[in-house]
Amino acid sequence: MSDDEEYSGDDPEFIKRQDQKRSDLDEQLKDYINEWRKQRAKEEDELKRLKDKQAKRKVSRAEEEQRMAQRKKEEEERRVREIEEKKQREIDEKRRRLEEAEKKRQAMLQAMKDKDKKGPNFTITKKDSNFGMSNAQMERNKTKEQLEEEKKISLSFRIKPLELDGLSADTLRTKATELWETIVKLETEKYDLEERQKRQDYDLKELKERQKQQLRHKALKKGLDPEALTGKYPPMIQVASKYERRVDTRSYDDKKKLFEGGFDTLNKESLEKQWSERKEQHVGRQKSKLPKWFGERPGKRAGDPETPEGEDEVKPDDEEIEEVVVEEVVEEEEEEEEEEEEEEEEEEEEEVSYSNTQCLFQTATFM
């Protein structure tokens, strides 16, 4: 047994100590409870403050999102409004250009009607100063929707709306007559324009054919192929003579013989051939005998001999033939020599021109 159990019932000090301990424990528990309550109240205040802050943040975020949405909406409306204004400006500009084109067309048709019928069936109009390739490319690159829109604008300008509300029968009849006259006028103009287009197409074909004929004659004068200038591209520049590009079909032995004196042999053979041909031609000619003279020689005086001096020695026919043929052959040789000299001069000139063209071509390539 312990001391407390031993003296629990008899010692008053022990009881007093026990009461003191119990009271101390109660005070300590009270302090702990109060501290816990304070801490809990503080945590609750902090939690409440955080919740209030979170609620305020949500409200501010919602307001900010609302402001952003309003700003985006305003920007989108402004962008749509700018696009609509741009489209409207383009439509107004197209309408204005179409109105100007329609006015010009009407003025041109009126001028064609007022012009004398004896004049030419075409007019040459100058291009506008503002016309350029960029505008043409833009016209070609237009989409189908843009073309449809331009068509609608043009039709809205040309086809005016009918105001038939509140019109009487006579007025409607007059309006129908006016519309019929307008249709007849438009069909007449359409037929005239189609006929004019046919005539212009025929004139263009004829002019193209004339141009082709002129180019053919020009190419023939320059020594080119007749179709050289009629194609899509110009002919190639000829930098050398066509005689320098000829293919030599002779063998090596034939060329060697020519350099070893074959030209003289060929010249002699050609001369002998010409001699034999001329001799056969002269021998085979038709001979006519002179009639025998009866009586005295004209101009003969008394005492003169029968044959004058200087006529006793008469050359035979063969010697005369040989002299004539030799003279002809000599003349032909001289002519051939002159022709050869001219050909050599022409070849030298062609070589000089070819060298000049090569020099020019080289300088052009280096530049």
C-alpha positions as CSV (number, residue, x, y, z in Angstrom):
1,M,0.0,0.0,0.0
2,S,1.1,3.5,-0.7
3,D,1.4,6.4,1.7
4,D,-1.6,8.2,0.3
5,E,-3.8,5.2,0.8
6,E,-2.3,4.7,4.2
7,Y,-3.0,8.2,5.4
8,S,-6.1,9.0,3.3
9,G,-8.6,8.7,6.0
10,D,-6.7,10.1,8.9
11,D,-4.4,13.1,7.8
12,P,-6.2,16.4,7.1
13,E,-3.1,17.8,5.4
14,F,-3.3,15.1,2.9
15,I,-6.8,16.0,2.1
16,K,-5.9,19.6,1.9
17,R,-3.1,18.9,-0.5
18,Q,-5.4,16.8,-2.7
19,D,-7.9,19.7,-2.8
20,Q,-5.1,22.1,-3.7
21,K,-4.0,19.9,-6.6
22,R,-7.6,19.5,-7.8
23,S,-8.1,23.3,-7.7
24,D,-4.8,23.8,-9.5
25,L,-5.8,21.4,-12.2
26,D,-9.2,23.1,-12.6
27,E,-7.5,26.5,-12.9
28,Q,-5.1,25.1,-15.5
29,L,-7.9,23.6,-17.5
30,K,-9.8,26.9,-17.4
31,D,-6.7,28.7,-18.7
32,Y,-6.3,26.1,-21.5
33,I,-10.0,26.4,-22.4
34,N,-9.8,30.2,-22.4
35,E,-6.7,30.2,-24.6
36,W,-8.3,27.7,-26.9
37,R,-11.4,29.9,-27.2
38,K,-9.3,33.0,-27.9
39,Q,-7.3,31.1,-30.6
40,R,-10.5,29.8,-32.1
41,A,-12.1,33.3,-32.1
42,K,-9.0,34.6,-33.8
43,E,-9.1,31.9,-36.4
44,E,-12.7,32.5,-37.0
45,D,-12.0,36.3,-37.5
46,E,-9.2,35.5,-39.9
47,L,-11.4,33.0,-41.8
48,K,-14.2,35.6,-42.0
49,R,-11.7,38.2,-43.2
50,L,-10.4,35.9,-45.9
51,K,-13.9,35.0,-47.0
52,D,-14.8,38.7,-47.2
53,K,-11.6,39.3,-49.2
54,Q,-12.4,36.4,-51.5
55,A,-16.0,37.7,-52.1
56,K,-14.6,41.2,-52.8
57,R,-12.1,39.7,-55.2
58,K,-14.9,37.7,-57.0
59,V,-16.9,40.9,-57.3
60,S,-14.0,42.9,-58.7
61,R,-13.1,40.0,-61.1
62,A,-16.7,39.9,-62.3
63,E,-16.7,43.6,-62.8
64,E,-13.3,43.4,-64.7
65,E,-14.6,40.6,-66.9
66,Q,-17.7,42.6,-67.6
67,R,-15.6,45.6,-68.5
68,M,-13.4,43.4,-70.8
69,A,-16.5,41.9,-72.4
70,Q,-17.9,45.4,-73.0
71,R,-14.6,46.6,-74.4
72,K,-14.4,43.6,-76.7
73,K,-18.0,44.1,-77.8
74,E,-17.3,47.8,-78.6
75,E,-14.1,46.8,-80.5
76,E,-16.0,44.2,-82.5
77,E,-18.8,46.7,-83.2
78,R,-16.3,49.3,-84.3
79,R,-14.5,46.7,-86.6
80,V,-17.8,45.6,-88.1
81,R,-18.8,49.2,-88.6
82,E,-15.4,50.0,-90.3
83,I,-15.8,47.0,-92.6
84,E,-19.4,48.1,-93.5
85,E,-18.2,51.6,-94.1
86,K,-15.3,50.4,-96.3
87,K,-17.7,48.2,-98.3
88,Q,-20.1,51.1,-98.6
89,R,-17.3,53.3,-99.8
90,E,-16.2,50.7,-102.4
91,I,-19.8,50.3,-103.5
92,D,-20.2,54.1,-103.9
93,E,-16.9,54.2,-105.8
94,K,-17.9,51.4,-108.1
95,R,-21.3,53.0,-108.6
96,R,-19.6,56.3,-109.5
97,R,-17.2,54.6,-111.9
98,L,-20.0,52.7,-113.5
99,E,-22.0,55.9,-113.9
100,E,-19.1,57.6,-115.5
101,A,-18.6,54.6,-117.8
102,E,-22.3,54.6,-118.7
103,K,-22.1,58.3,-119.5
104,K,-19.1,57.7,-121.7
105,R,-20.8,54.8,-123.4
106,Q,-23.9,56.9,-124.0
107,A,-21.8,59.7,-125.4
108,M,-19.9,57.4,-127.7
109,L,-23.1,55.8,-129.0
110,Q,-24.6,59.3,-129.6
111,A,-21.4,60.3,-131.4
112,M,-21.4,57.2,-133.5
113,K,-25.0,57.9,-134.5
114,D,-24.3,61.5,-135.4
115,K,-21.2,60.7,-137.3
116,D,-21.3,60.4,-141.1
117,K,-21.8,56.9,-142.4
118,K,-19.1,57.3,-145.0
119,G,-16.3,57.5,-142.4
120,P,-14.4,54.5,-141.1
121,N,-16.2,51.8,-139.2
122,F,-13.9,52.0,-136.2
123,T,-12.5,54.6,-133.8
124,I,-9.2,54.7,-132.0
125,T,-9.4,55.7,-128.4
126,K,-6.4,56.5,-126.3
127,K,-6.0,54.7,-123.0
128,D,-6.6,56.5,-119.7
129,S,-3.5,57.9,-118.0
130,N,-4.4,56.1,-114.8
131,F,-4.7,52.8,-116.6
132,G,-2.0,50.3,-115.5
133,M,-1.1,46.7,-115.2
134,S,-2.0,46.6,-111.5
135,N,-5.6,47.6,-112.1
136,A,-5.9,45.1,-114.9
137,Q,-4.5,42.4,-112.7
138,M,-6.9,43.4,-110.0
139,E,-9.8,43.2,-112.5
140,R,-8.7,39.7,-113.6
141,N,-8.1,38.5,-110.1
142,K,-11.6,39.4,-108.9
143,T,-13.6,36.7,-107.2
144,K,-17.0,35.5,-108.4
145,E,-18.8,37.2,-105.5
146,Q,-17.2,40.6,-106.4
147,L,-18.2,40.2,-110.0
148,E,-21.8,39.3,-108.9
149,E,-21.8,42.4,-106.7
150,E,-20.6,44.6,-109.5
151,K,-23.2,43.1,-111.8
152,K,-25.9,43.9,-109.2
153,I,-24.7,47.4,-108.9
154,S,-24.6,47.9,-112.6
155,L,-28.1,46.4,-113.0
156,S,-29.5,48.6,-110.2
157,F,-28.1,51.6,-112.0
158,R,-29.4,50.7,-115.4
159,I,-32.7,49.0,-114.5
160,K,-34.7,51.7,-112.7
161,P,-37.5,50.5,-110.4
162,L,-41.1,50.9,-111.8
163,E,-43.4,53.1,-109.7
164,L,-46.8,51.8,-110.7
165,D,-48.7,52.6,-107.5
166,G,-51.7,54.9,-108.1
167,L,-51.4,55.0,-111.9
168,S,-54.3,55.0,-114.2
169,A,-54.9,52.6,-117.2
170,D,-53.8,55.2,-119.7
171,T,-50.6,55.9,-117.8
172,L,-49.9,52.2,-117.6
173,R,-50.4,51.8,-121.3
174,T,-48.0,54.7,-122.0
175,K,-45.5,53.2,-119.6
176,A,-45.7,49.8,-121.4
177,T,-45.2,51.6,-124.8
178,E,-42.1,53.3,-123.5
179,L,-40.7,50.0,-122.2
180,W,-41.3,48.3,-125.5
181,E,-39.5,51.2,-127.4
182,T,-36.6,50.8,-125.0
183,I,-36.4,47.1,-125.6
184,V,-36.5,47.6,-129.4
185,K,-33.7,50.3,-129.1
186,L,-31.5,48.0,-127.0
187,E,-32.0,45.1,-129.4
188,T,-31.0,47.3,-132.3
189,E,-27.9,48.5,-130.5
190,K,-27.0,44.9,-129.7
191,Y,-27.3,43.9,-133.3
192,D,-25.3,46.9,-134.5
193,L,-22.5,46.1,-132.0
194,E,-22.5,42.4,-133.0
195,E,-22.1,43.4,-136.7
196,R,-19.4,45.9,-135.9
197,Q,-17.5,43.2,-133.9
198,K,-17.7,40.8,-136.9
199,R,-16.3,43.5,-139.2
200,Q,-13.6,44.3,-136.8
201,D,-12.6,40.7,-136.5
202,Y,-12.5,40.4,-140.2
203,D,-10.3,43.5,-140.4
204,L,-8.0,42.2,-137.7
205,K,-7.6,38.8,-139.6
206,E,-6.8,40.6,-142.8
207,L,-4.2,42.9,-141.1
208,K,-2.6,39.9,-139.4
209,E,-2.3,38.1,-142.8
210,R,-0.8,41.2,-144.4
211,Q,1.7,41.5,-141.6
212,K,2.6,37.8,-142.0
213,Q,3.2,38.3,-145.7
214,Q,5.4,41.3,-145.1
215,L,7.4,39.4,-142.5
216,R,7.9,36.5,-145.0
217,H,9.2,38.9,-147.7
218,K,11.5,40.6,-145.1
219,A,12.9,37.2,-144.0
220,L,13.5,36.2,-147.7
221,K,15.3,39.4,-148.3
222,K,17.6,38.7,-145.3
223,G,18.2,35.2,-146.5
224,L,16.3,33.6,-143.7
225,D,13.6,31.0,-143.6
226,P,10.2,32.4,-144.7
227,E,8.7,31.5,-141.3
228,A,11.6,32.8,-139.3
229,L,10.0,36.2,-138.4
230,T,6.4,35.0,-138.1
231,G,6.8,32.9,-135.0
232,K,6.4,33.9,-131.4
233,Y,10.2,34.5,-130.8
234,P,12.7,36.3,-133.0
235,P,15.1,34.2,-135.1
236,M,18.5,33.2,-133.7
237,I,21.4,35.5,-134.5
238,Q,23.7,34.0,-137.1
239,V,27.3,34.6,-136.0
240,A,28.9,32.7,-138.8
241,S,28.5,32.3,-142.6
242,K,26.4,29.3,-143.7
243,Y,29.2,28.2,-146.0
244,E,31.4,27.5,-143.0
245,R,29.0,25.0,-141.6
246,R,28.8,22.8,-144.7
247,V,29.6,19.1,-144.2
248,D,32.6,17.9,-146.3
249,T,31.9,14.4,-147.7
250,R,35.3,13.9,-149.2
251,S,37.7,11.3,-147.9
252,Y,41.1,12.0,-146.4
253,D,43.0,10.9,-149.5
254,D,40.9,13.2,-151.7
255,K,41.7,16.2,-149.5
256,K,45.4,15.2,-149.4
257,K,45.5,15.0,-153.2
258,L,43.9,18.5,-153.4
259,F,46.6,20.0,-151.2
260,E,49.4,18.2,-153.2
261,G,48.4,19.8,-156.5
262,G,45.0,18.3,-157.2
263,F,43.5,21.7,-157.9
264,D,45.8,22.1,-160.9
265,T,44.8,18.7,-162.2
266,L,41.1,19.5,-161.8
267,N,41.6,22.8,-163.6
268,K,43.4,21.1,-166.5
269,E,40.7,18.4,-166.8
270,S,38.0,21.0,-166.8
271,L,39.8,23.0,-169.5
272,E,40.3,19.9,-171.7
273,K,36.7,18.9,-171.2
274,Q,35.6,22.4,-172.3
275,W,38.0,22.2,-175.3
276,S,36.6,18.9,-176.5
277,E,33.0,20.1,-176.1
278,R,33.7,23.3,-178.0
279,K,35.6,21.5,-180.7
280,E,32.8,19.0,-181.2
281,Q,30.3,21.8,-181.3
282,H,32.3,23.7,-183.9
283,V,33.0,20.6,-186.1
284,G,29.4,19.5,-186.0
285,R,28.1,22.9,-187.1
286,Q,26.2,23.3,-190.3
287,K,28.6,24.4,-193.1
288,S,27.4,26.5,-196.0
289,K,29.4,26.7,-199.3
290,L,29.9,30.0,-201.0
291,P,28.7,30.3,-204.6
292,K,31.4,30.2,-207.2
293,W,32.1,33.6,-208.7
294,F,31.6,34.0,-212.4
295,G,32.9,37.1,-214.1
296,E,35.4,39.7,-213.1
297,R,36.2,40.8,-209.6
298,P,34.5,44.0,-208.6
299,G,36.9,46.9,-208.8
300,K,39.3,45.2,-211.1
301,R,41.2,47.4,-213.5
302,A,42.8,46.6,-216.7
303,G,46.1,44.9,-216.2
304,D,45.5,43.8,-212.6
305,P,46.1,40.2,-211.6
306,E,43.2,37.9,-210.8
307,T,44.1,37.7,-207.1
308,P,45.3,40.8,-205.2
309,E,48.5,40.8,-203.3
310,G,48.3,39.5,-199.7
311,E,45.4,37.1,-200.4
312,D,47.6,34.4,-201.9
313,E,48.4,33.0,-198.4
314,V,45.1,31.7,-197.1
315,K,45.1,29.8,-193.9
316,P,43.3,26.5,-193.8
317,D,40.1,26.1,-192.0
318,D,41.6,23.9,-189.3
319,E,44.1,26.6,-188.3
320,E,41.3,29.2,-188.1
321,I,39.3,26.9,-185.9
322,E,42.2,26.3,-183.6
323,E,42.9,30.1,-183.2
324,V,39.2,30.9,-182.5
325,V,38.9,28.1,-179.9
326,V,42.2,29.0,-178.2
327,E,41.1,32.6,-177.9
328,E,37.8,31.5,-176.4
329,V,39.5,29.2,-173.9
330,V,42.0,31.9,-172.9
331,E,39.1,34.3,-172.3
332,E,37.3,31.7,-170.2
333,E,40.4,31.1,-168.1
334,E,40.7,34.8,-167.5
335,E,37.0,35.0,-166.4
336,E,37.5,32.0,-164.1
337,E,40.5,33.6,-162.5
338,E,38.6,36.8,-162.0
339,E,35.7,34.8,-160.4
340,E,38.1,33.0,-158.1
341,E,39.6,36.3,-157.0
342,E,36.2,37.7,-156.3
343,E,35.3,34.6,-154.2
344,E,38.5,34.8,-152.2
345,E,37.8,38.5,-151.5
346,E,34.2,37.7,-150.4
347,E,35.5,34.9,-148.1
348,E,38.1,37.3,-146.5
349,E,35.3,39.8,-145.9
350,E,33.1,37.1,-144.3
351,E,36.0,36.0,-142.1
352,V,36.6,39.6,-141.0
353,S,32.9,40.1,-140.2
354,Y,32.8,36.8,-138.3
355,S,35.8,37.7,-136.2
356,N,34.2,41.1,-135.5
357,T,31.0,39.5,-134.4
358,Q,32.9,37.1,-132.2
359,C,34.7,40.0,-130.5
360,L,31.5,41.8,-130.0
361,F,29.9,38.7,-128.5
362,Q,32.8,38.2,-126.2
363,T,32.8,41.8,-125.0
364,A,29.0,41.6,-124.4
365,T,29.4,38.4,-122.3
366,F,32.2,39.9,-120.3
367,M,30.1,43.0,-119.6
